[in-house]
Amino acid sequence: MNLILASFSLAPCFCVRFFPSNHNNLNLLFPGQRKIQVSCGGKSEVLKSDTMEPHEAETFVNKRTLYAPIEPYSSGNLKVSDVHTLYWEQSGKPDGHPVVFLHGGPGGGTAPSNRRFFDPEFYRIVLFDQRGAGKSTPHACLEENTTWDLVNDIEKLREHLKIPEWLVFGGSWGSTLALAYSQSHPDKVTGLVLRGIFLLRKKEIDWFYEGGAAAIYPDAWEEFRDLIPENERGSSLVDAYHKRLNSDDLEIQYAAARAWTKWEMMTAYLRPNLENVQKAEDDKFSLAFARIENHYFVNKGFFPSDSHLLDNVDKIRHIKTTIVQTIGYRNGNTCNKKKTSALGFSRCKHNIDLAIYITFIYYGIEIGSGLLKWTGKV
């Protein structure tokens, strides 16, 4: 396993480069490292991990934006069951290296900006909206909507597009789905690029919805919590929202969907991103996002065990994998619980590159040069 430089092009930050002496000892504090390179504002110095004393280091600046906007060269709809039809599109180079982008949520849908992670002169870029999300129909539908339905859909789309094998790229929930798909069809995957890895374990859900994240975003948490009456807060807020998101009253659904989505969008960045937060006011987007995401969380991702993705890592140990992960801080608190998933996963899988972004002040952005660097390596 290699630990690679993580740097930002979109926000002021500190960047830390890790040089592990033994990846088997990797944990959150990275014991046994030879040195840590810290960069900020174009200046750089190396701190020894044991004494944290500064030593000479070369300046390291690596700023890069996303690729230029592009339009699809083809798109269509694929009927994958009696209930669901998926929207798909292709952009970039028609005879290029195929890559499939798996969006987050579940229920988030794709966006034009998702095409921009990939060099359009090299990649045949495939995007699609998962069941019930984005332009796929029926909208916000939970029927026949499980992780394993989505895994089957990815295969149906690959076969429909006559792609022998492809690079799989996913962030957050997209990383969960990427792992489930690659473990089910390892012979169809040329590589994995995972951003903000999420294993959908109980402790990750509990941290986000049962109080852990509340310490970092107290104002947003109060608004999210207060939709639920006090007499229902003793049990799971995820369950309480599930009841409302599946109410017979559409207005109750919309109110719960807006609150659920706003909480998610407020916590996506250390400094709230207004454009992101405003998505919660779009009832069409928020209903699909909240209903589908909550549906998956209530059902524990439809996995047979809490550690299913880790238990099956041997099936994909041979697949070259890159993880790009952010560890952010706000008022001295670590904001991203998912970093522990990335580090835990990396312990189990040796054929891996792990890029860790450490940001201070306000920003916790997981895109930029790290992702572009590793999509450019295939």
C-alpha positions as a printed Julia matrix, in Angstrom:
378×3 Matrix{Float64}:
   0.0     0.0     0.0
   1.16    3.51   -0.81
   0.11    6.67    0.99
   0.15    9.53   -1.48
   0.15   13.29   -1.26
  -3.21   14.93   -0.7
  -3.57   18.56   -1.76
  -6.35   21.02   -2.59
  -7.08   23.39   -5.4
 -10.39   24.7    -4.09
  -9.74   25.97   -0.57
  -6.99   27.19    1.77
  -5.68   24.22    3.7
  -2.81   22.31    5.16
  -1.68   19.27    3.2
   0.07   16.37    4.83
   2.1    13.73    3.04
   2.61   10.46    4.87
   5.57    8.12    4.45
   4.67    4.94    6.36
   7.42    2.59    7.39
   4.99   -0.3     7.81
   1.49   -0.25    6.39
   0.43   -3.12    8.63
   0.65   -0.75   11.6
  -1.5     1.89    9.93
  -4.04    3.55   12.2
  -5.46    7.0    12.77
  -2.28    8.32   14.37
  -0.01    6.63   11.83
   2.6     5.27   14.28
   5.95    4.26   12.87
   6.08    6.95   10.19
   9.44    8.29    9.16
   8.3    11.83    8.47
   5.32   14.05    7.79
   5.43   16.82    5.2
   3.16   19.79    5.97
   2.41   22.35    3.27
   0.46   25.6     3.37
   0.47   28.6     1.08
   3.25   27.18   -1.07
   5.63   26.69    1.87
   6.58   23.32    3.21
   8.45   21.73    6.08
   8.9    18.21    7.39
   8.0    17.31   10.96
   9.4    14.18   12.54
   6.46   12.18   13.86
   8.11   11.41   17.19
   9.33   14.89   18.15
   7.34   17.04   15.69
  10.44   19.18   15.2
  10.74   21.03   11.85
  13.34   19.89    9.32
  14.23   21.07    5.83
  11.83   20.15    3.04
  11.26   21.11   -0.54
   8.32   23.3    -1.44
   5.43   21.27   -2.8
   2.56   22.91   -4.64
   0.16   20.76   -6.63
  -2.99   22.65   -7.56
  -5.39   21.34  -10.13
  -9.01   21.98  -11.0
 -11.5    19.6   -12.55
 -11.53   18.97  -16.28
 -13.52   21.36  -18.48
 -17.3    20.85  -18.76
 -18.39   18.44  -21.49
 -21.7    17.21  -22.9
 -22.75   13.58  -23.42
 -22.32   12.09  -26.88
 -25.09    9.56  -26.18
 -27.78    8.9   -23.59
 -30.78    6.68  -23.09
 -33.07    4.79  -20.75
 -32.63    1.16  -19.76
 -35.53   -0.85  -18.35
 -34.0    -3.02  -15.64
 -37.17   -4.48  -14.08
 -40.94   -4.4   -14.4
 -40.84   -1.35  -12.11
 -37.63    0.59  -12.81
 -36.08    2.33  -15.81
 -32.64    3.92  -15.49
 -31.3     7.03  -17.18
 -27.74    6.65  -18.51
 -25.31    8.76  -20.53
 -21.85    8.57  -22.08
 -19.31   11.33  -22.59
 -15.61   11.66  -23.35
 -13.87    9.37  -25.84
 -16.17    6.71  -27.38
 -13.3     4.21  -27.77
 -11.54    5.27  -24.57
 -10.98    3.35  -21.34
 -14.46    2.76  -19.86
 -15.22    4.18  -16.41
 -18.54    4.07  -14.58
 -19.37    6.77  -12.03
 -21.5     5.67   -9.06
 -23.27    8.58   -7.39
 -23.88    9.07   -3.7
 -26.9     9.11   -1.45
 -28.38    6.61   -2.05
 -30.8     8.77   -4.0
 -28.48   11.64   -4.9
 -28.49   11.21   -8.67
 -25.77   12.35  -11.06
 -24.82   15.89  -12.1
 -22.96   17.32  -15.13
 -19.97   18.09  -12.89
 -19.47   14.35  -12.31
 -18.13   14.03  -15.86
 -15.3    16.41  -14.99
 -13.29   14.0   -12.83
 -12.11   12.19  -15.95
  -9.84   13.11  -18.85
 -12.28   13.21  -21.8
  -9.43   12.48  -24.22
  -8.75    9.17  -22.48
 -11.95    7.93  -20.84
 -15.29    6.67  -22.07
 -17.29    8.13  -19.18
 -20.52    6.39  -18.14
 -22.94    8.02  -15.7
 -26.33    6.69  -14.64
 -29.0     7.51  -12.08
 -29.69    4.68   -9.63
 -33.22    3.4    -9.03
 -35.61    6.19   -8.05
 -32.96    8.92   -8.32
 -32.32   11.74  -10.77
 -33.88   11.11  -14.18
 -34.59    7.44  -13.49
 -38.21    6.39  -13.05
 -40.39    5.97  -11.09
 -39.15    8.86   -8.99
 -38.32    8.21   -5.31
 -39.64    4.66   -5.61
 -38.59    2.22   -2.86
 -40.07   -0.9    -4.41
 -37.41   -3.34   -5.67
 -34.76   -0.89   -4.51
 -31.91   -2.61   -2.67
 -28.14   -2.7    -2.9
 -28.3    -5.99   -4.78
 -30.82   -4.62   -7.26
 -28.35   -1.81   -7.98
 -25.45   -4.25   -8.33
 -27.47   -6.16  -10.92
 -28.35   -2.89  -12.67
 -24.68   -2.0   -13.09
 -24.08   -5.33  -14.8
 -27.12   -4.89  -17.04
 -25.88   -1.45  -18.06
 -22.37   -2.76  -18.77
 -23.81   -5.48  -20.98
 -26.2    -3.04  -22.67
 -23.29   -0.75  -23.57
 -21.18   -3.75  -24.66
 -18.33   -2.88  -22.3
 -16.13   -5.91  -21.42
 -14.78   -4.38  -18.19
 -14.4    -0.95  -16.63
 -12.86    1.25  -13.98
 -15.34    1.83  -11.13
 -15.4     5.25   -9.45
 -17.61    6.03   -6.44
 -17.85    8.52   -3.59
 -19.54    8.15   -0.19
 -22.49    5.79   -0.87
 -21.01    5.4    -4.34
 -17.96    3.81   -2.7
 -20.23    1.39   -0.82
 -21.92    0.36   -4.04
 -18.58    0.16   -5.86
 -17.3    -2.32   -3.29
 -20.5    -4.39   -3.38
 -20.41   -4.49   -7.19
 -16.71   -5.31   -7.47
 -17.02   -8.1    -4.89
 -19.9    -9.55   -6.92
 -18.23   -9.11  -10.33
 -14.47   -8.82   -9.76
 -13.66  -10.01  -13.28
 -15.43   -6.96  -14.75
 -13.47   -4.35  -12.77
 -10.13   -2.96  -14.0
  -9.66   -0.77  -10.93
 -11.41    1.1    -8.12
 -11.23    4.81   -7.24
 -13.1     5.49   -4.0
 -13.75    8.91   -2.46
 -14.95    9.36    1.12
 -15.24    5.63    1.63
 -18.35    4.51    3.52
 -18.96    0.92    4.64
 -22.52    1.51    5.92
 -21.81    0.04    9.32
 -24.01    0.73   12.33
 -21.38    2.84   14.05
 -21.14    5.12   11.01
 -24.91    5.63   10.85
 -25.15    6.13   14.62
 -22.36    8.71   14.62
 -24.11   10.77   11.97
 -27.72   10.44   13.11
 -27.54    9.75   16.84
 -25.41   12.6    18.13
 -21.76   12.3    17.06
 -21.94   14.86   14.27
 -24.16   17.05   16.47
 -21.1    18.21   18.42
 -19.64   19.68   15.24
 -22.84   21.11   13.74
 -25.0    21.91   16.8
 -27.27   24.46   15.11
 -27.98   22.25   12.1
 -28.48   19.26   14.4
 -31.1    21.06   16.49
 -33.1    21.87   13.36
 -32.86   18.27   12.18
 -33.78   16.84   15.6
 -36.61   19.28   16.32
 -38.79   18.0    13.48
 -39.3    14.92   15.65
 -41.46   15.37   18.8
 -39.6    14.93   22.09
 -41.54   11.81   22.99
 -40.15   10.06   19.86
 -36.52   11.06   20.3
 -35.7     8.29   22.73
 -35.56    5.79   19.89
 -33.73    6.09   16.59
 -34.14    9.34   14.68
 -33.58    7.35   11.5
 -36.68    5.29   12.34
 -38.68    8.39   13.27
 -37.85    9.98    9.93
 -38.65    6.72    8.15
 -42.2     6.91    9.5
 -42.63   10.45    8.14
 -40.9     9.88    4.81
 -43.38    7.07    4.16
 -46.46    8.88    5.45
 -49.7     8.85    3.46
 -49.65   12.64    3.72
 -47.39   14.03    0.98
 -46.81   17.29    2.87
 -45.46   15.34    5.85
 -43.15   13.5     3.44
 -41.92   16.76    1.95
 -41.28   18.37    5.34
 -39.29   15.36    6.53
 -37.42   15.16    3.22
 -36.4    18.83    3.38
 -35.14   18.48    6.97
 -33.27   15.23    6.26
 -31.65   16.61    3.13
 -30.72   19.93    4.74
 -28.94   18.12    7.59
 -26.98   16.05    5.1
 -26.07   19.07    2.96
 -25.14   21.25    5.95
 -22.65   18.62    7.06
 -21.18   17.87    3.64
 -18.68   20.71    4.13
 -17.13   22.17    7.25
 -18.19   25.58    6.0
 -21.79   25.38    4.71
 -22.02   25.47    0.93
 -25.1    27.55    0.05
 -25.64   25.9    -3.32
 -25.53   22.5    -1.66
 -27.88   23.49    1.16
 -30.42   24.92   -1.28
 -30.93   21.44   -2.73
 -33.05   20.72    0.34
 -35.64   23.23   -0.89
 -36.08   21.33   -4.16
 -38.9    18.97   -3.21
 -38.29   16.63   -6.14
 -34.61   16.2    -5.29
 -35.03   16.07   -1.52
 -37.86   13.53   -1.61
 -35.83   11.04   -3.65
 -32.65   11.72   -1.71
 -34.2    11.44    1.75
 -36.62    8.56    1.1
 -34.11    6.35   -0.66
 -31.2     7.09    1.68
 -33.34    6.54    4.76
 -34.75    3.34    3.24
 -31.24    1.94    2.83
 -30.12    3.01    6.3
 -33.17    1.53    8.04
 -32.47   -1.74    6.23
 -28.73   -1.68    7.06
 -27.81   -1.43    3.41
 -29.45   -4.81    2.77
 -26.16   -6.44    3.78
 -26.27   -9.81    5.57
 -23.89   -8.54    8.26
 -22.49   -5.25    9.54
 -19.01   -6.12    8.28
 -20.03   -7.68    4.97
 -17.82   -5.5     2.75
 -14.77   -6.08    4.93
 -15.5    -9.8     5.25
 -15.44  -10.17    1.45
 -12.37   -8.09    0.69
 -10.43  -11.19   -0.43
 -12.58  -11.26   -3.56
 -11.09   -7.95   -4.73
  -7.63   -8.04   -3.18
  -6.09   -8.28   -6.66
  -7.87   -5.15   -7.94
  -5.8    -1.96   -7.89
  -7.64    0.43   -5.56
  -7.21    4.1    -4.75
  -8.95    5.79   -1.81
  -9.07    9.58   -1.53
 -10.17   10.59    1.95
 -10.63   13.85    3.85
 -10.05   14.38    7.54
 -11.49   17.79    8.39
 -11.57   19.94   11.5
 -13.98   22.5    12.84
 -13.32   24.07   16.23
 -10.78   21.34   16.88
 -13.15   18.42   16.24
 -12.69   15.82   13.54
 -15.67   15.95   11.24
 -15.43   12.93    9.02
 -16.29    9.61   10.66
 -15.8     7.9     7.31
 -12.03    8.27    7.59
 -12.04    5.29    9.97
 -13.72    3.23    7.26
 -10.97    4.14    4.81
  -8.23    3.22    7.25
 -10.0     0.03    8.33
 -10.52   -1.01    4.72
  -6.89   -0.25    3.86
  -5.7    -2.61    6.61
  -7.56   -5.45    4.9
  -6.45   -4.77    1.34
  -2.85   -4.51    0.22
  -3.14   -3.47   -3.44
  -4.19    0.05   -2.54
  -3.2     3.71   -2.7
  -4.6     5.89    0.07
  -4.6     9.68   -0.27
  -5.58   11.47    2.93
  -6.57   15.13    2.92
  -6.24   16.95    6.22
  -7.95   20.35    6.17
  -8.24   23.03    8.81
 -10.34   26.2     9.22
 -13.61   25.55    7.36
 -13.22   23.29    4.4
 -13.59   19.54    4.11
 -13.62   19.02    0.34
 -12.83   15.56   -0.98
 -12.34   16.42   -4.64
  -9.56   18.01   -6.65
  -6.06   16.96   -7.47
  -6.13   13.65   -5.59
  -9.01   12.26   -7.62
  -7.74   13.69  -10.88
  -4.28   12.29  -10.27
  -5.55    8.76   -9.81
  -8.12    8.73  -12.59
  -5.22    9.86  -14.77
  -3.07    6.86  -13.84
  -5.15    4.07  -15.35
